Structures are given as C-alpha cells and as structure tokens.
Amino acid sequence: MTRIVVVSIGPGNVGYITEAAKKRLQGSDLVLGSIRQVEDIKNISSQNCYFHIYKKITEIETVIEENPKKQISILVSGDSGYYSLVPYLQKVLREKFEIIPGLSSFQYLFSKIGENWQEYRLGSVHGRKLDYAKVLSEENQGLILLTDEEENPKKIAKELYEKGFRGMTFIVGENLSYENENISFYNIEDWQTMPEHFEMNVCICKKGENYAYL
C-alpha cells in the first residue's frame, strides 16, 4: 500500500466526495490540508486521525519526513488535475504517492447551469498571470477561470471589453456546493454593474451568439 495519497475532496460539500476518497480518509493516520479543507472532511475521517493545518505548502515535506510510519493523506480541493498541489509535490517529495481524483469546481458549475464544457479552455489567474484575451481570441466556446481578489471577474470583464470583446456572458459561481452558493450572470457590456468583490469563485467567460472581437 502506498503510504502517501493525494485526496481530491471536490468542490466543498462532503456529498460530492467520492467513496474512494472517503475510504482513504477513514484509513489515514495523518491528514494535511488548509483550514477550510480540514473542516470540510473532519466528520468523515477516522476518529484517531491527526490533522495538520499548514499555512505554507513548504510545511508538507517537513511533516511527512517527521512521520515516516504514518498513513498520510494530502487534501486538494476540486480535482487533483486542475491547478492543484500535485506538480509541486512531484518535485519535493522523495516518496512516490498515489492520487484519488475528484469533482472539479468548474464541472460542478457547468452541471448547475445545464451545459457541457468540452469546447472551453481551462485556465487560472489565482496567484498567476494569464493572457485571457489571447486565449479567447482563439477558436473556442469560451474560457473557464479560477480567480482571486486581484484578478477578479469584474477586472477581467473590464479588460476584455476595453480590448474589443463583445457578446459575452460572465457566469460567476461563488462558494460552490456550500449553503451560501451563489451563481450570477453578467453581460460583458454591463461590466460596470458587476460587484467589486466576489467570494471564492469560478468564472466562465462564455461566447454568445453575438460574440465579436472588434
């Protein structure tokens, strides 16, 4: 049995965690994650499990080295294949690890709006840069983005509008799968009416029937 497993816990609500993930958490001695992640899964983990809430991801390597005999699970939100810790862990961990996939936040959002996502491009501006205008100028149905406080949906809509994009809808899913979930729709032409602040969210930049890049 592999001692270290990356466990994808879905968009947040424990109802969307896979049975494989639940089984692993129930058999773990040590679980590492953020405050929100740990709070989400605490009730479905082993009663004898110890939780380590890290503030910096560099703590993960140290904690694993200090616990050489424990069955360890590392939590990632959404799915492990969409802007998660996996590439970092591949670089720093000396031991091999397994991965349990999960439901991503953008998959959840598309299910809520009743649409498919295979013609969209995936991206993130959460703590990183992306030329979203360039991506949207290519042939696709739109762009899916993880955002943050600085690179927020209103800023993105404003920049795209000023660069000549028209006929687009911005679909913002906040706190997805939680009780305070909110999904809102905005036309790019009305970017000025968008809120200045959004909660934890996924943003879909969707090209409509009247899409144009002037």
ABEGO torsion letter per residue (X at the ends): XBABBBBBAEAGBAAABBAAAAAAAAABABBBBBAAAAAAAAAABBAABBBBBBABAAAAAAAAAABAABBBBBBBBEBAABGBAAAAAAAABABBBBBBBBBBAAAAAAAAAGBBAAABBBBBABGBBBBAAAAAABBBAEBBBBBBAABBAAAAAAAAAAAGBBGBBBBBBBGBGBAABBBBBBBAAAAAABBABBBBBBBBBBBBAABBBX
